[in-house]
Amino acid sequence: MSSPHQCPHCRAAIALDDVNVANDIALCRGCGKTMPFSSITGIPGVENVDLSKPPKGVRFDPSTLRGKTVYFKKVSMMVFFLIPFTAVWSGGSMAVIYGTQIAEGKFDPARSLFGLPFLLGTIVLVSSIAFMIFGRWRFSFNQGVLEVAMELGPFSWKRRIACDKGARISIRQAGWKKNNQVQYHIQVDSGGKTLKFATGIPEQPKTFIAEAIRRMIVSD
């Protein structure tokens, strides 16, 4: 059975017989270098990733104008909770604080100032619902730069990191929990810089995306 692990220096496959898990050491027969075994096992389940068979919600396009690109779009079940919650919480607070002023034809500065946190909360909730229904993630690699974007129609929030062939892509624990469950993010380390993203993406698509990004960088 072939090993899913590669040398970060020469990209040769590292045989499992050349790994000492107890001492955290791996030997590359290709270039003769040793390295911590933990440094090459950052993407669990990577051996099952087939880029020609993306999981549900994922689309891989190896030849776009922006470079090789992976898209992720899937409606989260959380939206079915957020919609009624936002309708009741935001609708009620906006009606009481601002609706009454409009109905009375009077402006109350104190009441309006008090309502600002509710207004901001409403904007955040509505934006989150819109992204869950209509938005998507985009991961593009072009000319040595990885761009991670959250897109909603013509609007997008982007982050970038320059990646050389020695860039390390891993899946690591995030610093927070959801429903008492540890959350994980994709992490890219290159040139002394780090980019963390995709915490809210499910496990299987996240593994596919992480491995797709790794292969984009290696084959560039």
C-alpha positions in Angstrom: 0.0 0.0 0.0 1.4 3.4 -1.0 1.8 6.1 1.7 -0.3 9.2 1.5 2.5 11.3 3.0 4.9 13.4 0.9 8.3 14.9 1.7 7.9 18.7 2.0 11.3 19.2 0.4 11.3 17.1 -2.8 7.6 15.9 -2.8 8.7 12.2 -3.0 6.4 9.7 -1.3 7.5 8.6 2.2 7.1 4.9 2.8 5.3 3.9 6.0 8.4 1.7 6.8 10.4 4.9 7.0 8.2 6.5 9.7 8.9 6.2 13.4 5.6 7.4 15.0 6.8 6.9 18.6 9.8 9.3 18.0 7.9 11.5 15.6 10.5 11.1 12.8 10.1 10.4 9.1 12.9 9.7 6.6 12.6 10.6 2.9 14.6 8.2 0.7 14.3 10.6 -2.2 16.4 13.4 -0.8 17.7 11.8 2.4 16.3 14.4 4.8 14.5 13.6 8.0 11.6 15.6 9.4 9.0 15.5 12.2 6.3 13.0 11.2 3.7 15.3 12.6 4.7 17.9 10.1 3.5 15.8 7.1 0.2 14.5 8.5 -1.8 17.7 8.6 -4.8 16.6 6.6 -6.5 13.5 8.1 -8.4 11.4 5.5 -6.4 12.8 2.6 -5.8 9.3 1.2 -9.5 9.1 0.3 -9.6 12.4 -1.7 -10.2 12.0 -5.4 -10.3 15.4 -7.1 -12.5 14.0 -9.9 -15.2 13.1 -7.4 -15.8 16.1 -5.2 -18.3 15.7 -2.3 -21.8 17.3 -2.3 -21.6 21.1 -2.3 -18.1 21.2 -3.8 -17.1 22.0 -7.3 -13.5 21.9 -8.6 -12.5 23.9 -11.7 -8.8 23.4 -12.6 -8.9 25.9 -15.5 -10.6 29.2 -14.7 -9.4 32.7 -15.4 -8.6 33.2 -11.8 -6.5 30.0 -11.7 -7.4 26.7 -10.3 -10.5 27.1 -8.2 -12.6 25.2 -5.7 -16.1 26.4 -4.9 -18.2 25.4 -1.9 -21.9 26.1 -1.6 -24.4 24.4 0.6 -27.5 25.6 2.5 -26.9 25.2 6.2 -29.6 23.7 8.4 -29.0 26.5 10.8 -30.8 28.9 8.4 -34.1 27.2 9.3 -33.6 28.3 12.9 -32.2 31.8 12.1 -35.1 32.8 9.8 -37.9 32.6 12.4 -35.6 33.8 15.2 -34.6 36.9 13.2 -38.3 37.5 12.3 -39.3 37.4 15.9 -36.3 39.0 17.6 -35.3 41.6 15.0 -38.9 42.2 13.8 -40.2 42.8 17.3 -37.3 45.0 18.5 -37.3 47.1 15.3 -41.1 47.5 15.4 -41.0 48.6 19.1 -38.0 50.9 18.9 -38.3 52.5 15.5 -41.7 51.5 14.2 -43.5 53.4 17.0 -41.5 56.5 16.2 -42.5 56.4 12.6 -46.1 55.8 13.5 -46.1 58.7 15.9 -44.2 60.9 13.5 -41.7 61.8 16.3 -38.0 61.2 16.6 -36.7 60.1 20.0 -32.9 60.3 20.1 -32.6 58.3 23.4 -34.7 55.5 22.1 -33.0 55.5 18.7 -29.6 55.3 20.4 -30.8 52.4 22.6 -31.9 50.6 19.5 -28.5 50.7 17.7 -27.3 47.3 19.1 -30.5 45.7 17.9 -30.2 47.3 14.5 -26.6 46.1 14.1 -27.6 42.6 15.3 -30.4 42.6 12.7 -27.9 43.5 10.0 -25.6 40.7 11.0 -28.4 38.1 11.2 -29.9 39.1 7.9 -26.4 39.0 6.2 -25.7 35.6 7.7 -29.0 34.2 6.4 -28.4 35.7 3.0 -24.9 34.1 2.8 -26.2 30.7 4.0 -28.9 30.7 1.2 -27.2 32.5 -1.7 -23.5 32.8 -0.8 -20.5 30.6 -1.5 -16.9 30.0 -0.6 -14.2 30.3 -3.3 -10.6 29.1 -3.1 -8.4 30.2 -6.0 -4.7 29.6 -6.6 -3.1 31.6 -9.3 0.5 32.7 -9.9 1.7 31.6 -6.5 -1.1 33.3 -4.5 -4.0 31.6 -2.7 -7.2 33.7 -2.5 -9.9 32.7 -0.1 -13.2 34.5 -0.7 -16.7 34.5 0.8 -19.0 35.7 -2.0 -22.6 37.0 -2.0 -23.7 38.2 -5.4 -21.5 41.2 -6.4 -20.1 41.4 -2.8 -17.1 39.5 -1.5 -14.7 39.3 1.5 -11.3 38.2 0.4 -8.0 37.2 2.0 -4.8 36.2 0.3 -1.5 34.5 1.1 1.6 33.9 -1.1 2.5 30.2 -1.3 5.7 28.6 -2.4 6.0 24.8 -2.9 7.1 24.4 0.7 3.7 25.8 2.0 2.1 23.6 4.6 -1.6 22.9 4.5 -3.2 21.3 7.5 -6.5 20.9 9.3 -6.3 22.1 13.0 -8.4 22.7 16.0 -10.1 26.1 16.1 -10.1 28.0 19.3 -13.8 27.6 20.0 -16.6 24.9 20.2 -20.0 24.6 18.8 -22.6 22.6 20.8 -19.7 21.5 22.9 -18.0 20.0 19.8 -14.5 21.0 18.9 -14.3 22.9 15.6 -11.6 22.7 13.0 -10.2 25.1 10.3 -8.0 24.8 7.3 -4.6 26.4 8.0 -2.0 27.5 5.4 1.5 28.3 6.6 4.0 29.9 4.1 6.8 32.3 4.3 6.3 33.0 8.0 2.6 33.9 7.4 -0.5 32.0 8.4 -4.1 32.0 7.0 -6.9 30.2 8.8 -10.4 29.7 7.2 -13.3 27.4 6.5 -14.2 26.6 10.1 -18.0 26.4 9.3 -17.5 24.0 6.4 -18.4 20.3 7.1 -15.6 17.7 7.6 -15.7 15.9 4.2 -15.8 19.0 2.0 -13.2 20.6 4.2 -10.8 17.6 3.8 -11.4 17.8 0.0 -10.8 21.5 -0.2 -7.6 21.3 1.9 -6.1 18.6 -0.3 -7.2 20.3 -3.5 -5.4 23.5 -2.3 -2.2 21.4 -1.5 -2.2 19.9 -4.9 -2.8 23.3 -6.6 0.3 24.6 -4.9 2.5 21.5 -5.6 1.6 21.4 -9.3 2.0 25.1 -9.9 
